[in-house]
Amino acid sequence: MSLHFGDNSSLNSSSVNTITTPAIFSGNTWYHIVVNVRGGNDMDFYINGVKNNSCSYSGSDTSMIFCTAGNQQKGSFGTHPGYPSVFSGTLDDYRVYNRTLNQQEINALYSFRP
């Protein structure tokens, strides 16, 4: 699974950073995914509350902006102009925070049962 972050100004490595996990995800199974993005290639990927230390990174963007100009995608999931839509599944709870989450917060979210 790869997730892309950046300033959304174009489709090259100077405007998009990617974090990729080699983890294998089974069909018909729910997963709790957290990605902490501090900037550039400074990201952490958590699966079911556990930090995945085997991720790879690409891109050289230094401007990490969630929302940009009106004609650009805002918080898109699974699609981006010029990229194929590759997400096929269901999202139960999608959140964007204005800060990174610590391990205790990630564990609390993973363990949360309404």
N, CA, C and O atoms as CSV, one atom per row, in Angstrom:
chain,resi,resn,atom,element,x,y,z
A,1,MET,N,N,0.851,-1.159,0.000
A,1,MET,CA,C,0.000,0.000,0.000
A,1,MET,C,C,0.900,1.226,0.000
A,1,MET,O,O,1.869,1.308,0.756
A,2,SER,N,N,0.564,2.167,-0.855
A,2,SER,CA,C,1.285,3.435,-0.908
A,2,SER,C,C,0.319,4.574,-0.655
A,2,SER,O,O,-0.809,4.568,-1.148
A,3,LEU,N,N,0.766,5.548,0.113
A,3,LEU,CA,C,-0.010,6.752,0.349
A,3,LEU,C,C,0.833,7.944,-0.080
A,3,LEU,O,O,2.033,7.997,0.191
A,4,HIS,N,N,0.197,8.897,-0.750
A,4,HIS,CA,C,0.895,10.048,-1.306
A,4,HIS,C,C,0.471,11.320,-0.577
A,4,HIS,O,O,-0.712,11.531,-0.311
A,5,PHE,N,N,1.453,12.163,-0.259
A,5,PHE,CA,C,1.199,13.430,0.422
A,5,PHE,C,C,2.028,14.513,-0.254
A,5,PHE,O,O,3.102,14.233,-0.786
A,6,GLY,N,N,1.539,15.738,-0.237
A,6,GLY,CA,C,2.319,16.824,-0.806
A,6,GLY,C,C,1.516,18.092,-0.931
A,6,GLY,O,O,0.470,18.242,-0.300
A,7,ASP,N,N,2.009,19.013,-1.754
A,7,ASP,CA,C,1.313,20.287,-1.900
A,7,ASP,C,C,0.314,20.268,-3.042
A,7,ASP,O,O,-0.376,21.260,-3.278
A,8,ASN,N,N,0.227,19.139,-3.761
A,8,ASN,CA,C,-0.784,18.932,-4.796
A,8,ASN,C,C,-0.654,19.882,-5.970
A,8,ASN,O,O,-1.628,20.106,-6.688
A,9,SER,N,N,0.537,20.450,-6.182
A,9,SER,CA,C,0.687,21.408,-7.265
A,9,SER,C,C,1.013,20.753,-8.599
A,9,SER,O,O,0.783,21.356,-9.647
A,10,SER,N,N,1.539,19.545,-8.588
A,10,SER,CA,C,1.808,18.823,-9.822
A,10,SER,C,C,2.005,17.353,-9.491
A,10,SER,O,O,1.841,16.944,-8.341
A,11,LEU,N,N,2.353,16.565,-10.486
A,11,LEU,CA,C,2.445,15.118,-10.291
A,11,LEU,C,C,3.878,14.616,-10.367
A,11,LEU,O,O,4.114,13.511,-10.855
A,12,ASN,N,N,4.834,15.397,-9.898
A,12,ASN,CA,C,6.216,14.921,-9.935
A,12,ASN,C,C,6.756,14.819,-8.520
A,12,ASN,O,O,6.092,15.213,-7.561
A,13,SER,N,N,7.969,14.285,-8.393
A,13,SER,CA,C,8.527,14.012,-7.068
A,13,SER,C,C,8.834,15.265,-6.269
A,13,SER,O,O,9.107,15.176,-5.072
A,14,SER,N,N,8.795,16.439,-6.906
A,14,SER,CA,C,9.046,17.658,-6.142
A,14,SER,C,C,7.774,18.183,-5.492
A,14,SER,O,O,7.839,19.133,-4.712
A,15,SER,N,N,6.614,17.593,-5.792
A,15,SER,CA,C,5.373,18.041,-5.162
A,15,SER,C,C,4.615,16.924,-4.459
A,15,SER,O,O,3.583,17.176,-3.837
A,16,VAL,N,N,5.109,15.703,-4.548
A,16,VAL,CA,C,4.428,14.568,-3.920
A,16,VAL,C,C,5.463,13.687,-3.221
A,16,VAL,O,O,6.504,13.366,-3.795
A,17,ASN,N,N,5.171,13.302,-1.987
A,17,ASN,CA,C,5.981,12.329,-1.259
A,17,ASN,C,C,5.130,11.082,-1.057
A,17,ASN,O,O,3.915,11.162,-0.876
A,18,THR,N,N,5.781,9.950,-1.089
A,18,THR,CA,C,5.077,8.678,-0.979
A,18,THR,C,C,5.693,7.838,0.124
A,18,THR,O,O,6.914,7.737,0.240
A,19,ILE,N,N,4.827,7.233,0.937
A,19,ILE,CA,C,5.259,6.228,1.901
A,19,ILE,C,C,4.615,4.914,1.461
A,19,ILE,O,O,3.413,4.856,1.201
A,20,THR,N,N,5.428,3.862,1.382
A,20,THR,CA,C,4.961,2.559,0.920
A,20,THR,C,C,5.317,1.509,1.956
A,20,THR,O,O,6.453,1.436,2.425
A,21,THR,N,N,4.332,0.703,2.304
A,21,THR,CA,C,4.573,-0.406,3.218
A,21,THR,C,C,4.566,-1.710,2.426
A,21,THR,O,O,3.735,-1.882,1.534
A,22,PRO,N,N,5.473,-2.625,2.736
A,22,PRO,CA,C,5.463,-3.922,2.066
A,22,PRO,C,C,4.433,-4.891,2.666
A,22,PRO,O,O,4.320,-6.034,2.224
A,23,ALA,N,N,3.692,-4.428,3.666
A,23,ALA,CA,C,2.712,-5.300,4.337
A,23,ALA,C,C,1.682,-5.816,3.338
A,23,ALA,O,O,1.311,-5.122,2.390
A,24,ILE,N,N,1.236,-7.021,3.563
A,24,ILE,CA,C,0.209,-7.656,2.734
A,24,ILE,C,C,-1.131,-7.505,3.457
A,24,ILE,O,O,-1.257,-7.871,4.626
A,25,PHE,N,N,-2.120,-6.969,2.764
A,25,PHE,CA,C,-3.444,-6.773,3.345
A,25,PHE,C,C,-4.404,-7.787,2.721
A,25,PHE,O,O,-4.508,-7.890,1.499
A,26,SER,N,N,-5.093,-8.523,3.567
A,26,SER,CA,C,-6.047,-9.532,3.111
A,26,SER,C,C,-7.387,-8.892,2.790
A,26,SER,O,O,-7.781,-7.909,3.417
A,27,GLY,N,N,-8.077,-9.447,1.823
A,27,GLY,CA,C,-9.416,-8.985,1.487
A,27,GLY,C,C,-10.402,-9.316,2.596
A,27,GLY,O,O,-10.185,-10.244,3.376
A,28,ASN,N,N,-11.480,-8.556,2.662
A,28,ASN,CA,C,-12.549,-8.770,3.632
A,28,ASN,C,C,-12.070,-8.713,5.075
A,28,ASN,O,O,-12.602,-9.412,5.938
A,29,THR,N,N,-11.072,-7.887,5.338
A,29,THR,CA,C,-10.525,-7.710,6.676
A,29,THR,C,C,-10.381,-6.215,6.957
A,29,THR,O,O,-9.879,-5.469,6.116
A,30,TRP,N,N,-10.821,-5.777,8.139
A,30,TRP,CA,C,-10.668,-4.383,8.533
A,30,TRP,C,C,-9.263,-4.170,9.089
A,30,TRP,O,O,-8.733,-5.014,9.811
A,31,TYR,N,N,-8.670,-3.032,8.742
A,31,TYR,CA,C,-7.359,-2.641,9.267
A,31,TYR,C,C,-7.449,-1.226,9.800
A,31,TYR,O,O,-8.175,-0.389,9.264
A,32,HIS,N,N,-6.710,-0.974,10.852
A,32,HIS,CA,C,-6.587,0.378,11.400
A,32,HIS,C,C,-5.251,0.925,10.907
A,32,HIS,O,O,-4.194,0.398,11.253
A,33,ILE,N,N,-5.301,1.979,10.103
A,33,ILE,CA,C,-4.103,2.565,9.495
A,33,ILE,C,C,-3.935,3.993,10.014
A,33,ILE,O,O,-4.880,4.781,10.011
A,34,VAL,N,N,-2.736,4.308,10.453
A,34,VAL,CA,C,-2.384,5.676,10.841
A,34,VAL,C,C,-1.083,6.030,10.124
A,34,VAL,O,O,-0.125,5.257,10.138
A,35,VAL,N,N,-1.061,7.189,9.506
A,35,VAL,CA,C,0.175,7.701,8.922
A,35,VAL,C,C,0.428,9.066,9.541
A,35,VAL,O,O,-0.365,9.992,9.370
A,36,ASN,N,N,1.528,9.184,10.253
A,36,ASN,CA,C,1.959,10.474,10.800
A,36,ASN,C,C,2.865,11.123,9.771
A,36,ASN,O,O,3.884,10.552,9.383
A,37,VAL,N,N,2.495,12.319,9.328
A,37,VAL,CA,C,3.293,13.054,8.350
A,37,VAL,C,C,3.805,14.318,9.023
A,37,VAL,O,O,3.034,15.218,9.358
A,38,ARG,N,N,5.108,14.370,9.213
A,38,ARG,CA,C,5.726,15.547,9.799
A,38,ARG,C,C,6.272,16.473,8.719
A,38,ARG,O,O,6.509,17.655,8.969
A,39,GLY,N,N,6.469,15.939,7.528
A,39,GLY,CA,C,6.980,16.704,6.404
A,39,GLY,C,C,7.878,15.843,5.555
A,39,GLY,O,O,8.332,14.781,5.980
A,40,GLY,N,N,8.134,16.316,4.333
A,40,GLY,CA,C,9.044,15.615,3.439
A,40,GLY,C,C,8.918,14.117,3.524
A,40,GLY,O,O,7.809,13.588,3.454
A,41,ASN,N,N,10.012,13.425,3.671
A,41,ASN,CA,C,9.996,11.967,3.837
A,41,ASN,C,C,10.129,11.592,5.299
A,41,ASN,O,O,10.784,10.608,5.642
A,42,ASP,N,N,9.513,12.371,6.146
A,42,ASP,CA,C,9.513,12.146,7.590
A,42,ASP,C,C,8.110,11.702,7.988
A,42,ASP,O,O,7.300,12.501,8.460
A,43,MET,N,N,7.833,10.404,7.789
A,43,MET,CA,C,6.506,9.846,8.018
A,43,MET,C,C,6.620,8.518,8.749
A,43,MET,O,O,7.638,7.832,8.662
A,44,ASP,N,N,5.559,8.165,9.470
A,44,ASP,CA,C,5.451,6.868,10.137
A,44,ASP,C,C,4.165,6.201,9.682
A,44,ASP,O,O,3.150,6.873,9.495
A,45,PHE,N,N,4.195,4.900,9.504
A,45,PHE,CA,C,3.044,4.118,9.046
A,45,PHE,C,C,2.731,3.093,10.127
A,45,PHE,O,O,3.583,2.274,10.472
A,46,TYR,N,N,1.509,3.132,10.667
A,46,TYR,CA,C,1.065,2.190,11.702
A,46,TYR,C,C,-0.052,1.315,11.140
A,46,TYR,O,O,-0.962,1.803,10.470
A,47,ILE,N,N,0.029,0.026,11.421
A,47,ILE,CA,C,-1.012,-0.915,11.028
A,47,ILE,C,C,-1.500,-1.600,12.295
A,47,ILE,O,O,-0.731,-2.268,12.986
A,48,ASN,N,N,-2.780,-1.430,12.594
A,48,ASN,CA,C,-3.384,-2.008,13.799
A,48,ASN,C,C,-2.588,-1.657,15.055
A,48,ASN,O,O,-2.362,-2.507,15.916
A,49,GLY,N,N,-2.167,-0.401,15.147
A,49,GLY,CA,C,-1.492,0.109,16.331
A,49,GLY,C,C,0.001,-0.158,16.401
A,49,GLY,O,O,0.656,0.263,17.354
A,50,VAL,N,N,0.555,-0.854,15.402
A,50,VAL,CA,C,1.974,-1.216,15.418
A,50,VAL,C,C,2.708,-0.443,14.320
A,50,VAL,O,O,2.302,-0.445,13.158
A,51,LYS,N,N,3.801,0.221,14.719
A,51,LYS,CA,C,4.586,0.966,13.744
A,51,LYS,C,C,5.291,0.004,12.800
A,51,LYS,O,O,5.958,-0.935,13.235
A,52,ASN,N,N,5.136,0.251,11.497
A,52,ASN,CA,C,5.779,-0.559,10.478
A,52,ASN,C,C,7.116,0.090,10.141
A,52,ASN,O,O,7.153,1.171,9.554
A,53,ASN,N,N,8.205,-0.563,10.510
A,53,ASN,CA,C,9.544,-0.016,10.302
A,53,ASN,C,C,10.159,-0.433,8.970
A,53,ASN,O,O,11.338,-0.175,8.727
A,54,SER,N,N,9.381,-1.071,8.109
A,54,SER,CA,C,9.901,-1.565,6.834
A,54,SER,C,C,9.441,-0.723,5.650
A,54,SER,O,O,9.498,-1.186,4.510
A,55,CYS,N,N,8.992,0.486,5.893
A,55,CYS,CA,C,8.461,1.330,4.824
A,55,CYS,C,C,9.568,1.939,3.985
A,55,CYS,O,O,10.694,2.117,4.450
A,56,SER,N,N,9.234,2.255,2.748
A,56,SER,CA,C,10.145,2.986,1.879
A,56,SER,C,C,9.510,4.338,1.561
A,56,SER,O,O,8.296,4.510,1.670
A,57,TYR,N,N,10.338,5.278,1.172
A,57,TYR,CA,C,9.894,6.646,0.918
A,57,TYR,C,C,10.400,7.097,-0.436
A,57,TYR,O,O,11.465,6.672,-0.884
A,58,SER,N,N,9.636,7.957,-1.087
A,58,SER,CA,C,10.102,8.572,-2.318
A,58,SER,C,C,9.510,9.974,-2.407
A,58,SER,O,O,8.518,10.286,-1.749
A,59,GLY,N,N,10.124,10.799,-3.218
A,59,GLY,CA,C,9.682,12.170,-3.397
A,59,GLY,C,C,10.581,13.135,-2.655
A,59,GLY,O,O,11.344,12.745,-1.771
A,60,SER,N,N,10.481,14.396,-3.025
A,60,SER,CA,C,11.330,15.417,-2.402
A,60,SER,C,C,10.566,16.679,-2.063
A,60,SER,O,O,11.167,17.745,-1.927
A,61,ASP,N,N,9.249,16.580,-1.923
A,61,ASP,CA,C,8.438,17.744,-1.583
A,61,ASP,C,C,8.787,18.239,-0.189
A,61,ASP,O,O,8.969,17.431,0.721
A,62,THR,N,N,8.880,19.521,-0.007
A,62,THR,CA,C,9.142,20.096,1.310
A,62,THR,C,C,7.942,20.869,1.831
A,62,THR,O,O,7.970,21.355,2.961
A,63,SER,N,N,6.887,20.992,1.033
A,63,SER,CA,C,5.692,21.718,1.435
A,63,SER,C,C,4.549,20.732,1.592
A,63,SER,O,O,4.023,20.231,0.597
A,64,MET,N,N,4.164,20.450,2.809
A,64,MET,CA,C,3.100,19.486,3.070
A,64,MET,C,C,1.826,20.245,3.415
A,64,MET,O,O,1.661,20.699,4.548
A,65,ILE,N,N,0.925,20.387,2.448
A,65,ILE,CA,C,-0.305,21.156,2.615
A,65,ILE,C,C,-1.486,20.226,2.394
A,65,ILE,O,O,-1.534,19.517,1.388
A,66,PHE,N,N,-2.435,20.218,3.313
A,66,PHE,CA,C,-3.606,19.351,3.137
A,66,PHE,C,C,-4.591,19.959,2.154
A,66,PHE,O,O,-5.000,19.281,1.212
A,67,CYS,N,N,-4.986,21.206,2.337
A,67,CYS,CA,C,-5.925,21.864,1.433
A,67,CYS,C,C,-5.200,22.965,0.677
A,67,CYS,O,O,-4.442,23.740,1.260
A,68,THR,N,N,-5.442,23.025,-0.625
A,68,THR,CA,C,-4.784,24.027,-1.450
A,68,THR,C,C,-5.824,24.797,-2.253
A,68,THR,O,O,-6.985,24.873,-1.851
A,69,ALA,N,N,-5.428,25.351,-3.354
A,69,ALA,CA,C,-6.298,26.208,-4.166
A,69,ALA,C,C,-7.586,25.498,-4.560
A,69,ALA,O,O,-7.644,24.269,-4.600
A,70,GLY,N,N,-8.618,26.286,-4.850
A,70,GLY,CA,C,-9.959,25.769,-5.107
A,70,GLY,C,C,-10.081,24.772,-6.241
A,70,GLY,O,O,-10.989,23.942,-6.222
A,71,ASN,N,N,-9.199,24.823,-7.230
A,71,ASN,CA,C,-9.327,23.906,-8.364
A,71,ASN,C,C,-8.550,22.611,-8.177
A,71,ASN,O,O,-8.446,21.821,-9.116
A,72,GLN,N,N,-8.003,22.375,-6.991
A,72,GLN,CA,C,-7.225,21.176,-6.752
A,72,GLN,C,C,-7.939,20.252,-5.776
A,72,GLN,O,O,-8.836,20.674,-5.046
A,73,GLN,N,N,-7.532,18.994,-5.770
A,73,GLN,CA,C,-8.139,17.993,-4.892
A,73,GLN,C,C,-7.878,18.336,-3.431
A,73,GLN,O,O,-6.758,18.702,-3.074
A,74,LYS,N,N,-8.879,18.224,-2.597
A,74,LYS,CA,C,-8.735,18.502,-1.174
A,74,LYS,C,C,-8.992,17.210,-0.400
A,74,LYS,O,O,-10.128,16.745,-0.307
A,75,GLY,N,N,-7.945,16.652,0.141
A,75,GLY,CA,C,-8.114,15.442,0.941
A,75,GLY,C,C,-8.642,14.267,0.160
A,75,GLY,O,O,-9.406,13.469,0.702
A,76,SER,N,N,-8.265,14.130,-1.090
A,76,SER,CA,C,-8.729,13.015,-1.918
A,76,SER,C,C,-8.210,11.699,-1.365
A,76,SER,O,O,-7.122,11.643,-0.792
A,77,PHE,N,N,-8.969,10.672,-1.533
A,77,PHE,CA,C,-8.520,9.336,-1.134
A,77,PHE,C,C,-8.762,8.411,-2.306
A,77,PHE,O,O,-9.897,8.243,-2.753
A,78,GLY,N,N,-7.687,7.807,-2.808
A,78,GLY,CA,C,-7.817,6.834,-3.884
A,78,GLY,C,C,-7.725,7.412,-5.269
A,78,GLY,O,O,-7.752,6.668,-6.249
A,79,THR,N,N,-7.617,8.722,-5.380
A,79,THR,CA,C,-7.537,9.304,-6.711
A,79,THR,C,C,-6.759,10.599,-6.666
A,79,THR,O,O,-6.680,11.264,-5.634
A,80,HIS,N,N,-6.194,10.940,-7.790
A,80,HIS,CA,C,-5.485,12.207,-7.964
A,80,HIS,C,C,-5.412,12.430,-9.456
A,80,HIS,O,O,-5.172,11.479,-10.200
A,81,PRO,N,N,-5.609,13.652,-9.926
A,81,PRO,CA,C,-5.524,13.869,-11.371
A,81,PRO,C,C,-4.205,13.319,-11.918
A,81,PRO,O,O,-3.132,13.686,-11.439
A,82,GLY,N,N,-4.284,12.455,-12.903
A,82,GLY,CA,C,-3.093,11.882,-13.503
A,82,GLY,C,C,-2.681,10.547,-12.916
A,82,GLY,O,O,-1.896,9.826,-13.532
A,83,TYR,N,N,-3.185,10.199,-11.744
A,83,TYR,CA,C,-2.907,8.895,-11.144
A,83,TYR,C,C,-4.149,8.025,-11.300
A,83,TYR,O,O,-5.271,8.526,-11.226
A,84,PRO,N,N,-3.956,6.736,-11.516
A,84,PRO,CA,C,-5.145,5.874,-11.591
A,84,PRO,C,C,-5.785,5.740,-10.208
A,84,PRO,O,O,-5.094,5.804,-9.191
A,85,SER,N,N,-7.071,5.558,-10.176
A,85,SER,CA,C,-7.770,5.322,-8.921
A,85,SER,C,C,-7.523,3.876,-8.515
A,85,SER,O,O,-7.953,2.954,-9.209
A,86,VAL,N,N,-6.835,3.670,-7.397
A,86,VAL,CA,C,-6.448,2.314,-7.031
A,86,VAL,C,C,-7.072,1.833,-5.732
A,86,VAL,O,O,-6.932,0.657,-5.395
A,87,PHE,N,N,-7.756,2.700,-4.985
A,87,PHE,CA,C,-8.357,2.267,-3.733
A,87,PHE,C,C,-9.679,1.583,-4.030
A,87,PHE,O,O,-10.564,2.164,-4.658
A,88,SER,N,N,-9.803,0.361,-3.579
A,88,SER,CA,C,-11.034,-0.383,-3.741
A,88,SER,C,C,-11.372,-0.969,-2.379
A,88,SER,O,O,-10.804,-1.987,-1.981
A,89,GLY,N,N,-12.276,-0.344,-1.677
A,89,GLY,CA,C,-12.625,-0.812,-0.348
A,89,GLY,C,C,-13.581,0.143,0.324
A,89,GLY,O,O,-14.210,0.972,-0.335
A,90,THR,N,N,-13.692,0.029,1.623
A,90,THR,CA,C,-14.599,0.843,2.410
A,90,THR,C,C,-13.831,1.528,3.523
A,90,THR,O,O,-12.999,0.907,4.184
A,91,LEU,N,N,-14.106,2.803,3.732
A,91,LEU,CA,C,-13.525,3.537,4.851
A,91,LEU,C,C,-14.580,3.688,5.923
A,91,LEU,O,O,-15.702,4.108,5.641
A,92,ASP,N,N,-14.228,3.348,7.148
A,92,ASP,CA,C,-15.169,3.473,8.251
A,92,ASP,C,C,-14.996,4.797,8.970
A,92,ASP,O,O,-15.981,5.409,9.383
A,93,ASP,N,N,-13.773,5.244,9.124
A,93,ASP,CA,C,-13.505,6.466,9.883
A,93,ASP,C,C,-12.231,7.089,9.324
A,93,ASP,O,O,-11.144,6.534,9.487
A,94,TYR,N,N,-12.357,8.218,8.678
A,94,TYR,CA,C,-11.229,8.894,8.047
A,94,TYR,C,C,-11.013,10.211,8.777
A,94,TYR,O,O,-11.915,11.046,8.829
A,95,ARG,N,N,-9.834,10.403,9.336
A,95,ARG,CA,C,-9.556,11.610,10.123
A,95,ARG,C,C,-8.259,12.260,9.656
A,95,ARG,O,O,-7.320,11.583,9.237
A,96,VAL,N,N,-8.231,13.581,9.738
A,96,VAL,CA,C,-7.018,14.349,9.483
A,96,VAL,C,C,-6.811,15.246,10.691
A,96,VAL,O,O,-7.695,16.020,11.058
A,97,TYR,N,N,-5.657,15.142,11.297
A,97,TYR,CA,C,-5.314,15.961,12.462
A,97,TYR,C,C,-4.305,17.022,12.048
A,97,TYR,O,O,-3.608,16.867,11.046
A,98,ASN,N,N,-4.229,18.092,12.816
A,98,ASN,CA,C,-3.263,19.157,12.542
A,98,ASN,C,C,-1.972,18.942,13.321
A,98,ASN,O,O,-1.198,19.879,13.519
A,99,ARG,N,N,-1.743,17.723,13.757
A,99,ARG,CA,C,-0.547,17.350,14.521
A,99,ARG,C,C,-0.335,15.853,14.360
A,99,ARG,O,O,-1.231,15.133,13.919
A,100,THR,N,N,0.861,15.389,14.723
A,100,THR,CA,C,1.097,13.941,14.707
A,100,THR,C,C,0.530,13.322,15.978
A,100,THR,O,O,0.421,13.985,17.009
A,101,LEU,N,N,0.180,12.072,15.895
A,101,LEU,CA,C,-0.342,11.345,17.045
A,101,LEU,C,C,0.787,10.554,17.693
A,101,LEU,O,O,1.663,10.033,17.004
A,102,ASN,N,N,0.762,10.465,19.031
A,102,ASN,CA,C,1.768,9.655,19.718
A,102,ASN,C,C,1.257,8.213,19.829
A,102,ASN,O,O,0.103,7.925,19.509
A,103,GLN,N,N,2.118,7.332,20.278
A,103,GLN,CA,C,1.770,5.907,20.344
A,103,GLN,C,C,0.550,5.660,21.228
A,103,GLN,O,O,-0.285,4.819,20.896
A,104,GLN,N,N,0.433,6.369,22.335
A,104,GLN,CA,C,-0.713,6.190,23.231
A,104,GLN,C,C,-2.018,6.576,22.534
A,104,GLN,O,O,-3.027,5.888,22.686
A,105,GLU,N,N,-2.004,7.660,21.780
A,105,GLU,CA,C,-3.204,8.088,21.051
A,105,GLU,C,C,-3.561,7.097,19.948
A,105,GLU,O,O,-4.737,6.803,19.732
A,106,ILE,N,N,-2.553,6.583,19.254
A,106,ILE,CA,C,-2.794,5.595,18.196
A,106,ILE,C,C,-3.392,4.325,18.800
A,106,ILE,O,O,-4.334,3.760,18.245
A,107,ASN,N,N,-2.854,3.878,19.927
A,107,ASN,CA,C,-3.399,2.685,20.598
A,107,ASN,C,C,-4.834,2.907,21.046
A,107,ASN,O,O,-5.666,2.008,20.925
A,108,ALA,N,N,-5.133,4.092,21.561
A,108,ALA,CA,C,-6.500,4.394,22.009
A,108,ALA,C,C,-7.466,4.361,20.830
A,108,ALA,O,O,-8.573,3.838,20.957
A,109,LEU,N,N,-7.066,4.911,19.690
A,109,LEU,CA,C,-7.924,4.880,18.504
A,109,LEU,C,C,-8.124,3.453,18.002
A,109,LEU,O,O,-9.229,3.069,17.619
A,110,TYR,N,N,-7.044,2.671,18.008
A,110,TYR,CA,C,-7.134,1.289,17.551
A,110,TYR,C,C,-8.047,0.458,18.455
A,110,TYR,O,O,-8.796,-0.391,17.971
A,111,SER,N,N,-7.986,0.700,19.755
A,111,SER,CA,C,-8.765,-0.069,20.731
A,111,SER,C,C,-10.187,0.445,20.921
A,111,SER,O,O,-10.992,-0.208,21.585
A,112,PHE,N,N,-10.508,1.595,20.354
A,112,PHE,CA,C,-11.809,2.224,20.559
A,112,PHE,C,C,-12.932,1.360,19.998
A,112,PHE,O,O,-12.883,0.915,18.851
A,113,ARG,N,N,-13.936,1.136,20.824
A,113,ARG,CA,C,-15.143,0.407,20.411
A,113,ARG,C,C,-16.342,1.221,20.881
A,113,ARG,O,O,-16.593,1.324,22.082
A,114,PRO,N,N,-17.092,1.806,19.928
A,114,PRO,CA,C,-18.240,2.652,20.337
A,114,PRO,C,C,-19.338,1.859,21.024
A,114,PRO,O,O,-20.356,2.428,21.420
